[in-house]
Amino acid sequence: LNLEIEKESMYVIARQCPVAGDLRLVFSILFISIHLERMGDLSLNMAKIARRTNEEESLPRLLDLISKMGDQVRLVVKTSLEAFEKSDVELARTLPKLDDPIDDYFKTFFKELASVAAKKGTFEWASNMVLASRYLERIADHAVDIGELITYLVTGVKEEWD
């Protein structure tokens, strides 16, 4: 799908020579599609982890953190897509704050992992959860990047959010 969007974007630029807001729209859609594709790839990786992970080896506290991260990531992604759909800069600017709890969950996850890493038989499961938590954190980061693109699309000003 991303290749199709890229091809169509090039076609629009070459044939229609968009300017100002229209050009920003084409570029924003192109870059947003890249972020969405990466988010999809990360989601696929998590699905593969879920398939190979034995639930019996799970550690409830870590599983709870992953679940909370997932809920917050869904909110961030949903908000970024809503901001794009509505061209809502103010909503887009809320994304970094929505991402903060995910970063906190990620840090907490590693602290919890360190405290249980010595448990026999949980290392492989915990390693998979580390990957999953990282993927969730990256998906949220991509959603925040989409927010930056929305701000550029609407205002014409490129903003970098931390």
Buried (B, 14 or more C-beta within 10 A) or exposed (E): EBEEBBEBBEEBBEEEEBEEEEBBBBBBBBBBBBBBBBBBEBBEBBEEBEEEBEEEBBBEBBBEBBEBBBEBBBBBBEBBBEBBEEBBBEBBBBBBEBBEBBBBBBEBBBEBBEEEEEEEEBBEBBBBBBBBBBBBBBBBBBBBBBBBBBBBBBEEEEBEBE
